[in-house]
């Protein structure tokens, strides 16, 4: 068997291990180590490589941004910011047809701006908004579907942990990626709200009504979200203006949300310890996936598969846009069996050089930003598609009265919205790159 064939066979073996419930980071490490051993027959060399891979990556200053953003999300939850955001959105638009569900989506977008994690956004907003949605007569399908979809805004609205990881893997500027994600993130939130508006008109029995809130109640609720606005402005604005590096901004955000949680009484010594331990566990999971992906990608480099694939793609007479379509369809398929982090770690080191070699009429820097945002949106669809749609399981666990099949049906209109948004972003790169060109 040739080196190329060994590299090619590694993918079905990897998928088999994933189906057998082997953790994705461990599965990539096993396949990468085994494949490299078949190529060079030297296990000692592979074992010695581990110390260089782990130290080279985990000692990176840039990676400290990941636990800081995760900790920021935990502190934001303890500070009651999710409840304040939902209450503010509900008092302003809750009286409209489907308004409480729209408010939940808007609150997800707001919480995503200080959290950076889709799973945390879905879990936190689900606890806050589900009781209110049930109280006002919203069907289980619409309530759980809207929250599962709204949770995906946590990885698109900057700051985003997955955007940070993409930036490191593709060697892109984090600040520019955050700017590039702003308009697509806003379009996502507005698209979900429009989807709800159309759905409740087609199915008027799926939602109840809420009385219009008094202006005094609206203003009071709006005032209570000032910590969110202040922290978002300090973190993201500081990055955009060059006042802070992304890592410094993440540290500021974690400290700011910690202070808010302390002042509101949500942060105690016990809860602080739990938040730190949860952050450490999540960071450890990410780093295990990282080291597994490094081992696997080093093996692929030895097999020559990425270079052969790049040469094959460049030699095709097909349009680059058709190749991009095939890549996006592949991500949709991968999303059915893999989580978003694993997809990014596994595919970007392989696919990015291939796609960057094609001509889309963009400069290399702009292509990296544009491609990253499109991939991020397609990856987020995997969070609400079975069988590994993590947001579906999180929301369903919060409301066990609603069958997961109903939650899945509730997310289908939002998936359609996502696909339409991807088509617009592919057809009009200016939607992603316009703000970047203005600011930078």
C-alpha angles and dihedrals in degrees: 000000000000125000090251092053091049089053091048094050091051092078099060089044090052092049090049091055090048090052088051088059096250107155108262095237092050091045092053090047093051094048093043094048093044093046093049090050090053090051100048106009092222113121093172092060091051093049092049089051090062093070092053094046095049096044094042093054105031094048090057113120090214093063091062086078090073100064090040094057091044091051089048089058092050093050091047089056092049090048092061093240092139092057092047092051094049093046092051093048092045095053091051103043105007093101092062123093103282088359098139091055089047089050089053090053091047091050090050089055091049094047090046087060090066100028113046095198125100095201093050091047092050094046096045098044091042091059090048103040106031095073091050093048091051091045092058095047102259114160118251090241095056096038097050094036093052093048094046090051094041089054090064088069087075091077096041104044106076133279092055128168093211091050088054091051092048090050091054095046094046094036092237129152109266094208092053091048091053090052092046091052095052100080095039088049091051090047089051093054093045091046092053091049091050089049091054091047092054093042096054090049091053091043106029091169090065096077141037132213135264128201118250110263120238118253091246090056091048094051093045091052091047093053091054092063094060093104089059092050092045095050094044091049092048095047103039096028091049090053094046093049093046093242093123135024112237090257092051090047090051090052090050091049093050091049092046095050089045091055091048091050090049093050093048091049095244094113116074129161091261094048092045089055091048091049092051092047092048089049091050091049093049092046091049090052091051093048093049089054088047095053091044090051091048092053092046094047092048088054091050090051089053090050092053091229098131093050091047091049092049091050091047093051093048091049094053118106089214120113115263087236091061090050089050089051090052090050092050091048088051090054090051089052093046089050089066092063107021137054121244097254093052092050092052094047093045103042110031097068088052104036102035096068090046095051093041089059092061124086114247095155093256133113115253092255094049093045091055092054095043095046092046094055093046091049091047092055093048090047090052089057086065089064091068101036125086146282095023099023098140095189090056091057094044095052093040090053089055092054109030091173089075115072113234088238088063091049089051092051089049092056096050095085089051091050088054088051090052092052092050090050091051090052091053093047091049093047095043112035089176088077088066101031103035097085091043090055091049096048100037 
